[in-house]
Amino acid sequence: MSAEIREILHGAEKYVGQQVTVAGWVRTARDVKACAFVEVNDG
């Protein structure tokens, strides 16, 4: 399944229980205790 990141974010219920592969480049990444936050840009 191929989709842009904004499509995944705005239609998240459609992707529940499915494996999603995100392609792009990492703009920022940080770890906070047990969570990691990654900002991905797909252009």
N, C-alpha and C positions, 0 to 999 in steps of 0.2 A: 504494500500500500504506500503510495506516495502522496504527500501533502506538505503544504507550507506550514511553518511553525504557527503563524497566526490562525490558520484553519484549525489546527489541533487545539489551540488555546480557546477559541470561540465555540468549538463544537466538541468539547472534551468528553461529553457523555457517549459520543459515537465511538470513542477509542478505549473505553473502559474494558479491561480484560484482554486487550490486544497488545502485541509487541509492536512498539513504535521505534523506528530508527531515525535519529535526527542527524542531518548533514549540514555542516556549516563550519564556522570557526568560532572559537571561544574568545570573547572579548574580555571578560573578567571571571575570576573564580575565587571563592573564599570558603573556608571551613569555619563553622561556628558550632562548637561542641559536637553533637551527634548529627548535624545536618551539613550539607554542602550546597552552596548556591553557585550556579554557573549561568552566565549570560551568554547565549549563543546567538550569532548573527547569521542569517542565511541569505543576506544580500538584499 
